[in-house]
């Protein structure tokens, strides 16, 4: 809850749900990627730094799985209206 209050906007979507929602709204996905926000945020607290180790391990096995269960990422999508 602190992060939501601090940032002002947090959206809880899985990659699959976010892409399906954009498709339902009439967009064609050209490309998508995770931004790496979990490791490049400029104001990383000690808690975020501590969470980096399990995230890196999980992401190395399966990025989608790691993001879904450990969070910490932002999905960037390039899309065009149909």
PDB file of N, CA, C and O in Angstrom:
ATOM      1  N   UNK A   1       0.813  -1.188   0.000  1.00  0.00           N
ATOM      2  CA  UNK A   1       0.000   0.000   0.000  1.00  0.00           C
ATOM      3  C   UNK A   1       0.862   1.259   0.000  1.00  0.00           C
ATOM      4  O   UNK A   1       0.485   2.268  -0.596  1.00  0.00           O
ATOM      5  N   UNK A   2       2.013   1.207   0.663  1.00  0.00           N
ATOM      6  CA  UNK A   2       2.911   2.357   0.702  1.00  0.00           C
ATOM      7  C   UNK A   2       3.359   2.750  -0.697  1.00  0.00           C
ATOM      8  O   UNK A   2       3.386   3.934  -1.032  1.00  0.00           O
ATOM      9  N   UNK A   3       3.709   1.765  -1.514  1.00  0.00           N
ATOM     10  CA  UNK A   3       4.158   2.062  -2.873  1.00  0.00           C
ATOM     11  C   UNK A   3       3.043   2.727  -3.664  1.00  0.00           C
ATOM     12  O   UNK A   3       3.283   3.691  -4.391  1.00  0.00           O
ATOM     13  N   UNK A   4       1.838   2.221  -3.526  1.00  0.00           N
ATOM     14  CA  UNK A   4       0.713   2.807  -4.251  1.00  0.00           C
ATOM     15  C   UNK A   4       0.489   4.261  -3.834  1.00  0.00           C
ATOM     16  O   UNK A   4       0.231   5.119  -4.678  1.00  0.00           O
ATOM     17  N   UNK A   5       0.586   4.532  -2.548  1.00  0.00           N
ATOM     18  CA  UNK A   5       0.422   5.892  -2.051  1.00  0.00           C
ATOM     19  C   UNK A   5       1.566   6.779  -2.536  1.00  0.00           C
ATOM     20  O   UNK A   5       1.338   7.921  -2.935  1.00  0.00           O
ATOM     21  N   UNK A   6       2.778   6.266  -2.505  1.00  0.00           N
ATOM     22  CA  UNK A   6       3.963   7.026  -2.888  1.00  0.00           C
ATOM     23  C   UNK A   6       3.980   7.336  -4.387  1.00  0.00           C
ATOM     24  O   UNK A   6       4.273   8.463  -4.786  1.00  0.00           O
ATOM     25  N   UNK A   7       3.670   6.344  -5.209  1.00  0.00           N
ATOM     26  CA  UNK A   7       3.733   6.502  -6.662  1.00  0.00           C
ATOM     27  C   UNK A   7       2.464   7.170  -7.196  1.00  0.00           C
ATOM     28  O   UNK A   7       2.529   7.986  -8.116  1.00  0.00           O
ATOM     29  N   UNK A   8       1.324   6.828  -6.625  1.00  0.00           N
ATOM     30  CA  UNK A   8       0.078   7.434  -7.055  1.00  0.00           C
ATOM     31  C   UNK A   8      -0.702   6.621  -8.060  1.00  0.00           C
ATOM     32  O   UNK A   8      -1.890   6.871  -8.268  1.00  0.00           O
ATOM     33  N   UNK A   9      -0.068   5.665  -8.681  1.00  0.00           N
ATOM     34  CA  UNK A   9      -0.769   4.798  -9.632  1.00  0.00           C
ATOM     35  C   UNK A   9      -0.033   3.465  -9.724  1.00  0.00           C
ATOM     36  O   UNK A   9       1.142   3.412 -10.088  1.00  0.00           O
ATOM     37  N   UNK A  10      -0.708   2.449  -9.407  1.00  0.00           N
ATOM     38  CA  UNK A  10      -0.184   1.093  -9.548  1.00  0.00           C
ATOM     39  C   UNK A  10      -1.297   0.277 -10.183  1.00  0.00           C
ATOM     40  O   UNK A  10      -2.443   0.309  -9.733  1.00  0.00           O
ATOM     41  N   UNK A  11      -0.953  -0.436 -11.210  1.00  0.00           N
ATOM     42  CA  UNK A  11      -1.934  -1.277 -11.882  1.00  0.00           C
ATOM     43  C   UNK A  11      -1.487  -2.726 -11.735  1.00  0.00           C
ATOM     44  O   UNK A  11      -0.327  -3.056 -11.978  1.00  0.00           O
ATOM     45  N   UNK A  12      -2.399  -3.567 -11.343  1.00  0.00           N
ATOM     46  CA  UNK A  12      -2.080  -4.965 -11.096  1.00  0.00           C
ATOM     47  C   UNK A  12      -2.604  -5.823 -12.240  1.00  0.00           C
ATOM     48  O   UNK A  12      -3.675  -6.419 -12.133  1.00  0.00           O
ATOM     49  N   UNK A  13      -1.849  -5.888 -13.336  1.00  0.00           N
ATOM     50  CA  UNK A  13      -2.209  -6.698 -14.486  1.00  0.00           C
ATOM     51  C   UNK A  13      -1.137  -7.748 -14.701  1.00  0.00           C
ATOM     52  O   UNK A  13       0.042  -7.500 -14.449  1.00  0.00           O
ATOM     53  N   UNK A  14      -1.537  -8.906 -15.161  1.00  0.00           N
ATOM     54  CA  UNK A  14      -0.547  -9.848 -15.665  1.00  0.00           C
ATOM     55  C   UNK A  14      -0.263  -9.425 -17.097  1.00  0.00           C
ATOM     56  O   UNK A  14      -1.042  -8.680 -17.691  1.00  0.00           O
ATOM     57  N   UNK A  15       0.841  -9.893 -17.653  1.00  0.00           N
ATOM     58  CA  UNK A  15       1.165  -9.558 -19.035  1.00  0.00           C
ATOM     59  C   UNK A  15       0.052 -10.014 -19.964  1.00  0.00           C
ATOM     60  O   UNK A  15      -0.367  -9.284 -20.862  1.00  0.00           O
ATOM     61  N   UNK A  16      -0.411 -11.213 -19.737  1.00  0.00           N
ATOM     62  CA  UNK A  16      -1.456 -11.786 -20.599  1.00  0.00           C
ATOM     63  C   UNK A  16      -2.743 -10.955 -20.552  1.00  0.00           C
ATOM     64  O   UNK A  16      -3.360 -10.697 -21.586  1.00  0.00           O
ATOM     65  N   UNK A  17      -3.140 -10.541 -19.349  1.00  0.00           N
ATOM     66  CA  UNK A  17      -4.348  -9.743 -19.201  1.00  0.00           C
ATOM     67  C   UNK A  17      -4.190  -8.357 -19.832  1.00  0.00           C
ATOM     68  O   UNK A  17      -5.108  -7.868 -20.491  1.00  0.00           O
ATOM     69  N   UNK A  18      -3.042  -7.729 -19.634  1.00  0.00           N
ATOM     70  CA  UNK A  18      -2.801  -6.400 -20.204  1.00  0.00           C
ATOM     71  C   UNK A  18      -2.844  -6.446 -21.731  1.00  0.00           C
ATOM     72  O   UNK A  18      -3.454  -5.582 -22.362  1.00  0.00           O
ATOM     73  N   UNK A  19      -2.203  -7.443 -22.322  1.00  0.00           N
ATOM     74  CA  UNK A  19      -2.195  -7.551 -23.786  1.00  0.00           C
ATOM     75  C   UNK A  19      -3.588  -7.876 -24.322  1.00  0.00           C
ATOM     76  O   UNK A  19      -3.983  -7.363 -25.369  1.00  0.00           O
ATOM     77  N   UNK A  20      -4.334  -8.725 -23.612  1.00  0.00           N
ATOM     78  CA  UNK A  20      -5.700  -9.052 -24.034  1.00  0.00           C
ATOM     79  C   UNK A  20      -6.600  -7.824 -23.949  1.00  0.00           C
ATOM     80  O   UNK A  20      -7.445  -7.610 -24.820  1.00  0.00           O
ATOM     81  N   UNK A  21      -6.425  -7.023 -22.913  1.00  0.00           N
ATOM     82  CA  UNK A  21      -7.224  -5.813 -22.756  1.00  0.00           C
ATOM     83  C   UNK A  21      -6.953  -4.836 -23.899  1.00  0.00           C
ATOM     84  O   UNK A  21      -7.887  -4.258 -24.454  1.00  0.00           O
ATOM     85  N   UNK A  22      -5.700  -4.652 -24.248  1.00  0.00           N
ATOM     86  CA  UNK A  22      -5.364  -3.770 -25.368  1.00  0.00           C
ATOM     87  C   UNK A  22      -5.939  -4.297 -26.680  1.00  0.00           C
ATOM     88  O   UNK A  22      -6.436  -3.528 -27.503  1.00  0.00           O
ATOM     89  N   UNK A  23      -5.866  -5.599 -26.865  1.00  0.00           N
ATOM     90  CA  UNK A  23      -6.428  -6.206 -28.070  1.00  0.00           C
ATOM     91  C   UNK A  23      -7.947  -6.013 -28.120  1.00  0.00           C
ATOM     92  O   UNK A  23      -8.504  -5.698 -29.172  1.00  0.00           O
ATOM     93  N   UNK A  24      -8.607  -6.203 -26.979  1.00  0.00           N
ATOM     94  CA  UNK A  24     -10.060  -5.999 -26.909  1.00  0.00           C
ATOM     95  C   UNK A  24     -10.443  -4.548 -27.203  1.00  0.00           C
ATOM     96  O   UNK A  24     -11.548  -4.277 -27.673  1.00  0.00           O
ATOM     97  N   UNK A  25      -9.538  -3.628 -26.928  1.00  0.00           N
ATOM     98  CA  UNK A  25      -9.801  -2.198 -27.179  1.00  0.00           C
ATOM     99  C   UNK A  25      -9.445  -1.786 -28.605  1.00  0.00           C
ATOM    100  O   UNK A  25      -9.523  -0.608 -28.955  1.00  0.00           O
ATOM    101  N   UNK A  26      -9.055  -2.759 -29.422  1.00  0.00           N
ATOM    102  CA  UNK A  26      -8.803  -2.481 -30.829  1.00  0.00           C
ATOM    103  C   UNK A  26      -7.369  -2.147 -31.187  1.00  0.00           C
ATOM    104  O   UNK A  26      -7.127  -1.436 -32.161  1.00  0.00           O
ATOM    105  N   UNK A  27      -6.431  -2.639 -30.431  1.00  0.00           N
ATOM    106  CA  UNK A  27      -5.024  -2.402 -30.735  1.00  0.00           C
ATOM    107  C   UNK A  27      -4.351  -3.677 -31.222  1.00  0.00           C
ATOM    108  O   UNK A  27      -4.698  -4.785 -30.813  1.00  0.00           O
ATOM    109  N   UNK A  28      -3.386  -3.488 -32.100  1.00  0.00           N
ATOM    110  CA  UNK A  28      -2.550  -4.571 -32.598  1.00  0.00           C
ATOM    111  C   UNK A  28      -1.190  -4.413 -31.935  1.00  0.00           C
ATOM    112  O   UNK A  28      -0.521  -3.398 -32.131  1.00  0.00           O
ATOM    113  N   UNK A  29      -0.772  -5.404 -31.153  1.00  0.00           N
ATOM    114  CA  UNK A  29       0.507  -5.328 -30.464  1.00  0.00           C
ATOM    115  C   UNK A  29       1.646  -5.570 -31.442  1.00  0.00           C
ATOM    116  O   UNK A  29       1.721  -6.624 -32.074  1.00  0.00           O
ATOM    117  N   UNK A  30       2.524  -4.595 -31.560  1.00  0.00           N
ATOM    118  CA  UNK A  30       3.683  -4.722 -32.431  1.00  0.00           C
ATOM    119  C   UNK A  30       4.876  -5.305 -31.678  1.00  0.00           C
ATOM    120  O   UNK A  30       5.650  -6.095 -32.220  1.00  0.00           O
ATOM    121  N   UNK A  31       5.004  -4.897 -30.418  1.00  0.00           N
ATOM    122  CA  UNK A  31       6.139  -5.351 -29.623  1.00  0.00           C
ATOM    123  C   UNK A  31       5.825  -5.087 -28.151  1.00  0.00           C
ATOM    124  O   UNK A  31       5.101  -4.149 -27.819  1.00  0.00           O
ATOM    125  N   UNK A  32       6.375  -5.921 -27.281  1.00  0.00           N
ATOM    126  CA  UNK A  32       6.261  -5.677 -25.849  1.00  0.00           C
ATOM    127  C   UNK A  32       7.561  -6.119 -25.185  1.00  0.00           C
ATOM    128  O   UNK A  32       8.288  -6.963 -25.707  1.00  0.00           O
ATOM    129  N   UNK A  33       7.834  -5.537 -24.032  1.00  0.00           N
ATOM    130  CA  UNK A  33       9.012  -5.949 -23.261  1.00  0.00           C
ATOM    131  C   UNK A  33       8.845  -5.502 -21.811  1.00  0.00           C
ATOM    132  O   UNK A  33       8.061  -4.602 -21.511  1.00  0.00           O
ATOM    133  N   UNK A  34       9.580  -6.134 -20.938  1.00  0.00           N
ATOM    134  CA  UNK A  34       9.660  -5.674 -19.559  1.00  0.00           C
ATOM    135  C   UNK A  34      10.753  -4.611 -19.521  1.00  0.00           C
ATOM    136  O   UNK A  34      11.773  -4.742 -20.199  1.00  0.00           O
ATOM    137  N   UNK A  35      10.543  -3.565 -18.735  1.00  0.00           N
ATOM    138  CA  UNK A  35      11.463  -2.423 -18.756  1.00  0.00           C
ATOM    139  C   UNK A  35      12.710  -2.598 -17.898  1.00  0.00           C
ATOM    140  O   UNK A  35      13.671  -1.843 -18.047  1.00  0.00           O
ATOM    141  N   UNK A  36      12.708  -3.570 -17.012  1.00  0.00           N
ATOM    142  CA  UNK A  36      13.852  -3.737 -16.119  1.00  0.00           C
ATOM    143  C   UNK A  36      13.747  -2.858 -14.883  1.00  0.00           C
ATOM    144  O   UNK A  36      14.734  -2.659 -14.174  1.00  0.00           O
ATOM    145  N   UNK A  37      12.558  -2.332 -14.622  1.00  0.00           N
ATOM    146  CA  UNK A  37      12.342  -1.413 -13.500  1.00  0.00           C
ATOM    147  C   UNK A  37      12.730  -2.012 -12.154  1.00  0.00           C
ATOM    148  O   UNK A  37      13.112  -1.281 -11.240  1.00  0.00           O
ATOM    149  N   UNK A  38      12.637  -3.308 -12.024  1.00  0.00           N
ATOM    150  CA  UNK A  38      12.957  -3.952 -10.747  1.00  0.00           C
ATOM    151  C   UNK A  38      14.417  -3.739 -10.352  1.00  0.00           C
ATOM    152  O   UNK A  38      14.756  -3.810  -9.171  1.00  0.00           O
ATOM    153  N   UNK A  39      15.276  -3.479 -11.327  1.00  0.00           N
ATOM    154  CA  UNK A  39      16.708  -3.358 -11.045  1.00  0.00           C
ATOM    155  C   UNK A  39      17.275  -1.979 -11.343  1.00  0.00           C
ATOM    156  O   UNK A  39      18.408  -1.691 -10.957  1.00  0.00           O
ATOM    157  N   UNK A  40      16.520  -1.117 -12.020  1.00  0.00           N
ATOM    158  CA  UNK A  40      17.064   0.174 -12.444  1.00  0.00           C
ATOM    159  C   UNK A  40      16.384   1.377 -11.817  1.00  0.00           C
ATOM    160  O   UNK A  40      16.714   2.514 -12.155  1.00  0.00           O
ATOM    161  N   UNK A  41      15.458   1.156 -10.926  1.00  0.00           N
ATOM    162  CA  UNK A  41      14.763   2.261 -10.264  1.00  0.00           C
ATOM    163  C   UNK A  41      15.788   3.129  -9.532  1.00  0.00           C
ATOM    164  O   UNK A  41      16.643   2.602  -8.820  1.00  0.00           O
ATOM    165  N   UNK A  42      15.714   4.449  -9.699  1.00  0.00           N
ATOM    166  CA  UNK A  42      16.732   5.315  -9.085  1.00  0.00           C
ATOM    167  C   UNK A  42      16.654   5.384  -7.559  1.00  0.00           C
ATOM    168  O   UNK A  42      17.666   5.656  -6.911  1.00  0.00           O
ATOM    169  N   UNK A  43      15.494   5.148  -6.976  1.00  0.00           N
ATOM    170  CA  UNK A  43      15.350   5.256  -5.523  1.00  0.00           C
ATOM    171  C   UNK A  43      15.069   3.887  -4.914  1.00  0.00           C
ATOM    172  O   UNK A  43      13.995   3.649  -4.360  1.00  0.00           O
ATOM    173  N   UNK A  44      16.028   3.007  -5.021  1.00  0.00           N
ATOM    174  CA  UNK A  44      15.845   1.651  -4.516  1.00  0.00           C
ATOM    175  C   UNK A  44      16.131   1.605  -3.027  1.00  0.00           C
ATOM    176  O   UNK A  44      17.216   1.980  -2.583  1.00  0.00           O
ATOM    177  N   UNK A  45      15.163   1.148  -2.262  1.00  0.00           N
ATOM    178  CA  UNK A  45      15.322   1.000  -0.824  1.00  0.00           C
ATOM    179  C   UNK A  45      16.082  -0.291  -0.540  1.00  0.00           C
ATOM    180  O   UNK A  45      16.327  -1.092  -1.443  1.00  0.00           O
ATOM    181  N   UNK A  46      16.449  -0.482   0.708  1.00  0.00           N
ATOM    182  CA  UNK A  46      17.162  -1.716   1.062  1.00  0.00           C
ATOM    183  C   UNK A  46      16.273  -2.931   0.835  1.00  0.00           C
ATOM    184  O   UNK A  46      16.772  -4.014   0.531  1.00  0.00           O
ATOM    185  N   UNK A  47      14.944  -2.761   0.980  1.00  0.00           N
ATOM    186  CA  UNK A  47      14.030  -3.876   0.740  1.00  0.00           C
ATOM    187  C   UNK A  47      14.031  -4.273  -0.729  1.00  0.00           C
ATOM    188  O   UNK A  47      14.017  -5.459  -1.056  1.00  0.00           O
ATOM    189  N   UNK A  48      14.049  -3.283  -1.612  1.00  0.00           N
ATOM    190  CA  UNK A  48      14.092  -3.590  -3.050  1.00  0.00           C
ATOM    191  C   UNK A  48      15.421  -4.233  -3.429  1.00  0.00           C
ATOM    192  O   UNK A  48      15.468  -5.148  -4.251  1.00  0.00           O
ATOM    193  N   UNK A  49      16.495  -3.746  -2.823  1.00  0.00           N
ATOM    194  CA  UNK A  49      17.804  -4.342  -3.109  1.00  0.00           C
ATOM    195  C   UNK A  49      17.849  -5.798  -2.630  1.00  0.00           C
ATOM    196  O   UNK A  49      18.416  -6.662  -3.299  1.00  0.00           O
ATOM    197  N   UNK A  50      17.249  -6.058  -1.471  1.00  0.00           N
ATOM    198  CA  UNK A  50      17.196  -7.420  -0.943  1.00  0.00           C
ATOM    199  C   UNK A  50      16.352  -8.326  -1.839  1.00  0.00           C
ATOM    200  O   UNK A  50      16.671  -9.503  -2.008  1.00  0.00           O
ATOM    201  N   UNK A  51      15.291  -7.791  -2.405  1.00  0.00           N
ATOM    202  CA  UNK A  51      14.410  -8.568  -3.287  1.00  0.00           C
ATOM    203  C   UNK A  51      15.050  -8.852  -4.642  1.00  0.00           C
ATOM    204  O   UNK A  51      14.566  -9.702  -5.389  1.00  0.00           O
ATOM    205  N   UNK A  52      16.123  -8.156  -4.962  1.00  0.00           N
ATOM    206  CA  UNK A  52      16.771  -8.341  -6.265  1.00  0.00           C
ATOM    207  C   UNK A  52      17.307  -9.747  -6.475  1.00  0.00           C
ATOM    208  O   UNK A  52      17.218 -10.284  -7.579  1.00  0.00           O
ATOM    209  N   UNK A  53      17.859 -10.348  -5.438  1.00  0.00           N
ATOM    210  CA  UNK A  53      18.453 -11.686  -5.587  1.00  0.00           C
ATOM    211  C   UNK A  53      17.418 -12.736  -5.983  1.00  0.00           C
ATOM    212  O   UNK A  53      17.624 -13.427  -6.981  1.00  0.00           O
ATOM    213  N   UNK A  54      16.306 -12.889  -5.243  1.00  0.00           N
ATOM    214  CA  UNK A  54      15.321 -13.882  -5.681  1.00  0.00           C
ATOM    215  C   UNK A  54      14.699 -13.532  -7.037  1.00  0.00           C
ATOM    216  O   UNK A  54      14.372 -14.421  -7.823  1.00  0.00           O
ATOM    217  N   UNK A  55      14.540 -12.242  -7.303  1.00  0.00           N
ATOM    218  CA  UNK A  55      13.986 -11.843  -8.605  1.00  0.00           C
ATOM    219  C   UNK A  55      14.923 -12.248  -9.737  1.00  0.00           C
ATOM    220  O   UNK A  55      14.488 -12.817 -10.738  1.00  0.00           O
ATOM    221  N   UNK A  56      16.204 -11.952  -9.576  1.00  0.00           N
ATOM    222  CA  UNK A  56      17.161 -12.316 -10.632  1.00  0.00           C
ATOM    223  C   UNK A  56      17.163 -13.824 -10.873  1.00  0.00           C
ATOM    224  O   UNK A  56      17.211 -14.281 -12.015  1.00  0.00           O
ATOM    225  N   UNK A  57      17.111 -14.577  -9.799  1.00  0.00           N
ATOM    226  CA  UNK A  57      17.086 -16.031  -9.921  1.00  0.00           C
ATOM    227  C   UNK A  57      15.817 -16.486 -10.640  1.00  0.00           C
ATOM    228  O   UNK A  57      15.891 -17.276 -11.582  1.00  0.00           O
ATOM    229  N   UNK A  58      14.661 -15.998 -10.208  1.00  0.00           N
ATOM    230  CA  UNK A  58      13.393 -16.380 -10.840  1.00  0.00           C
ATOM    231  C   UNK A  58      13.334 -15.910 -12.285  1.00  0.00           C
ATOM    232  O   UNK A  58      12.897 -16.660 -13.158  1.00  0.00           O
ATOM    233  N   UNK A  59      13.767 -14.678 -12.553  1.00  0.00           N
ATOM    234  CA  UNK A  59      13.730 -14.141 -13.913  1.00  0.00           C
ATOM    235  C   UNK A  59      14.642 -14.935 -14.848  1.00  0.00           C
ATOM    236  O   UNK A  59      14.346 -15.085 -16.033  1.00  0.00           O
ATOM    237  N   UNK A  60      15.750 -15.440 -14.308  1.00  0.00           N
ATOM    238  CA  UNK A  60      16.672 -16.204 -15.163  1.00  0.00           C
ATOM    239  C   UNK A  60      16.055 -17.535 -15.602  1.00  0.00           C
ATOM    240  O   UNK A  60      16.375 -18.055 -16.671  1.00  0.00           O
ATOM    241  N   UNK A  61      15.174 -18.075 -14.770  1.00  0.00           N
ATOM    242  CA  UNK A  61      14.503 -19.330 -15.133  1.00  0.00           C
ATOM    243  C   UNK A  61      13.320 -19.069 -16.064  1.00  0.00           C
ATOM    244  O   UNK A  61      13.144 -19.771 -17.060  1.00  0.00           O
ATOM    245  N   UNK A  62      12.522 -18.076 -15.746  1.00  0.00           N
ATOM    246  CA  UNK A  62      11.373 -17.711 -16.573  1.00  0.00           C
ATOM    247  C   UNK A  62      10.950 -16.300 -16.206  1.00  0.00           C
ATOM    248  O   UNK A  62      10.407 -16.063 -15.127  1.00  0.00           O
ATOM    249  N   UNK A  63      11.202 -15.368 -17.111  1.00  0.00           N
ATOM    250  CA  UNK A  63      10.890 -13.963 -16.836  1.00  0.00           C
ATOM    251  C   UNK A  63       9.401 -13.786 -16.533  1.00  0.00           C
ATOM    252  O   UNK A  63       9.048 -13.116 -15.563  1.00  0.00           O
ATOM    253  N   UNK A  64       8.533 -14.372 -17.343  1.00  0.00           N
ATOM    254  CA  UNK A  64       7.096 -14.233 -17.128  1.00  0.00           C
ATOM    255  C   UNK A  64       6.666 -14.794 -15.771  1.00  0.00           C
ATOM    256  O   UNK A  64       5.882 -14.167 -15.060  1.00  0.00           O
ATOM    257  N   UNK A  65       7.173 -15.960 -15.418  1.00  0.00           N
ATOM    258  CA  UNK A  65       6.840 -16.564 -14.136  1.00  0.00           C
ATOM    259  C   UNK A  65       7.353 -15.706 -12.984  1.00  0.00           C
ATOM    260  O   UNK A  65       6.631 -15.444 -12.022  1.00  0.00           O
ATOM    261  N   UNK A  66       8.595 -15.275 -13.091  1.00  0.00           N
ATOM    262  CA  UNK A  66       9.189 -14.449 -12.042  1.00  0.00           C
ATOM    263  C   UNK A  66       8.433 -13.150 -11.828  1.00  0.00           C
ATOM    264  O   UNK A  66       8.183 -12.746 -10.693  1.00  0.00           O
ATOM    265  N   UNK A  67       8.073 -12.503 -12.914  1.00  0.00           N
ATOM    266  CA  UNK A  67       7.322 -11.251 -12.815  1.00  0.00           C
ATOM    267  C   UNK A  67       5.945 -11.495 -12.215  1.00  0.00           C
ATOM    268  O   UNK A  67       5.476 -10.717 -11.384  1.00  0.00           O
ATOM    269  N   UNK A  68       5.311 -12.556 -12.629  1.00  0.00           N
ATOM    270  CA  UNK A  68       3.962 -12.833 -12.131  1.00  0.00           C
ATOM    271  C   UNK A  68       3.946 -13.094 -10.623  1.00  0.00           C
ATOM    272  O   UNK A  68       3.039 -12.640  -9.926  1.00  0.00           O
ATOM    273  N   UNK A  69       4.934 -13.816 -10.124  1.00  0.00           N
ATOM    274  CA  UNK A  69       4.919 -14.188  -8.717  1.00  0.00           C
ATOM    275  C   UNK A  69       5.733 -13.275  -7.800  1.00  0.00           C
ATOM    276  O   UNK A  69       5.462 -13.209  -6.601  1.00  0.00           O
ATOM    277  N   UNK A  70       6.721 -12.576  -8.346  1.00  0.00           N
ATOM    278  CA  UNK A  70       7.536 -11.697  -7.507  1.00  0.00           C
ATOM    279  C   UNK A  70       7.353 -10.218  -7.837  1.00  0.00           C
ATOM    280  O   UNK A  70       7.798  -9.353  -7.083  1.00  0.00           O
ATOM    281  N   UNK A  71       6.703  -9.928  -8.954  1.00  0.00           N
ATOM    282  CA  UNK A  71       6.419  -8.543  -9.323  1.00  0.00           C
ATOM    283  C   UNK A  71       7.673  -7.734  -9.592  1.00  0.00           C
ATOM    284  O   UNK A  71       8.733  -8.271  -9.916  1.00  0.00           O
ATOM    285  N   UNK A  72       7.521  -6.422  -9.448  1.00  0.00           N
ATOM    286  CA  UNK A  72       8.661  -5.529  -9.587  1.00  0.00           C
ATOM    287  C   UNK A  72       8.960  -5.071 -10.994  1.00  0.00           C
ATOM    288  O   UNK A  72       9.982  -4.421 -11.214  1.00  0.00           O
ATOM    289  N   UNK A  73       8.120  -5.377 -11.947  1.00  0.00           N
ATOM    290  CA  UNK A  73       8.385  -5.012 -13.336  1.00  0.00           C
ATOM    291  C   UNK A  73       7.290  -4.149 -13.922  1.00  0.00           C
ATOM    292  O   UNK A  73       6.174  -4.074 -13.407  1.00  0.00           O
ATOM    293  N   UNK A  74       7.644  -3.502 -15.010  1.00  0.00           N
ATOM    294  CA  UNK A  74       6.720  -2.687 -15.789  1.00  0.00           C
ATOM    295  C   UNK A  74       6.717  -3.242 -17.204  1.00  0.00           C
ATOM    296  O   UNK A  74       7.770  -3.550 -17.762  1.00  0.00           O
ATOM    297  N   UNK A  75       5.540  -3.366 -17.773  1.00  0.00           N
ATOM    298  CA  UNK A  75       5.398  -3.865 -19.141  1.00  0.00           C
ATOM    299  C   UNK A  75       5.240  -2.673 -20.083  1.00  0.00           C
ATOM    300  O   UNK A  75       4.358  -1.836 -19.896  1.00  0.00           O
ATOM    301  N   UNK A  76       6.094  -2.607 -21.086  1.00  0.00           N
ATOM    302  CA  UNK A  76       5.990  -1.566 -22.096  1.00  0.00           C
ATOM    303  C   UNK A  76       5.488  -2.208 -23.391  1.00  0.00           C
ATOM    304  O   UNK A  76       6.009  -3.234 -23.830  1.00  0.00           O
ATOM    305  N   UNK A  77       4.482  -1.598 -23.985  1.00  0.00           N
ATOM    306  CA  UNK A  77       3.863  -2.166 -25.188  1.00  0.00           C
ATOM    307  C   UNK A  77       3.864  -1.118 -26.289  1.00  0.00           C
ATOM    308  O   UNK A  77       3.500   0.036 -26.067  1.00  0.00           O
ATOM    309  N   UNK A  78       4.278  -1.537 -27.481  1.00  0.00           N
ATOM    310  CA  UNK A  78       4.141  -0.708 -28.669  1.00  0.00           C
ATOM    311  C   UNK A  78       2.989  -1.305 -29.450  1.00  0.00           C
ATOM    312  O   UNK A  78       3.022  -2.475 -29.833  1.00  0.00           O
ATOM    313  N   UNK A  79       1.969  -0.494 -29.683  1.00  0.00           N
ATOM    314  CA  UNK A  79       0.760  -1.001 -30.337  1.00  0.00           C
ATOM    315  C   UNK A  79       0.232   0.053 -31.306  1.00  0.00           C
ATOM    316  O   UNK A  79       0.568   1.234 -31.213  1.00  0.00           O
ATOM    317  N   UNK A  80      -0.598  -0.403 -32.232  1.00  0.00           N
ATOM    318  CA  UNK A  80      -1.235   0.536 -33.147  1.00  0.00           C
ATOM    319  C   UNK A  80      -2.724   0.218 -33.179  1.00  0.00           C
ATOM    320  O   UNK A  80      -3.145  -0.929 -33.027  1.00  0.00           O
ATOM    321  N   UNK A  81      -3.498   1.268 -33.380  1.00  0.00           N
ATOM    322  CA  UNK A  81      -4.952   1.098 -33.455  1.00  0.00           C
ATOM    323  C   UNK A  81      -5.297   0.418 -34.774  1.00  0.00           C
ATOM    324  O   UNK A  81      -4.715   0.723 -35.815  1.00  0.00           O
ATOM    325  N   UNK A  82      -6.239  -0.495 -34.715  1.00  0.00           N
ATOM    326  CA  UNK A  82      -6.682  -1.199 -35.935  1.00  0.00           C
ATOM    327  C   UNK A  82      -7.707  -0.373 -36.665  1.00  0.00           C
ATOM    328  O   UNK A  82      -8.203  -0.788 -37.713  1.00  0.00           O
TER     329      UNK A  82
END
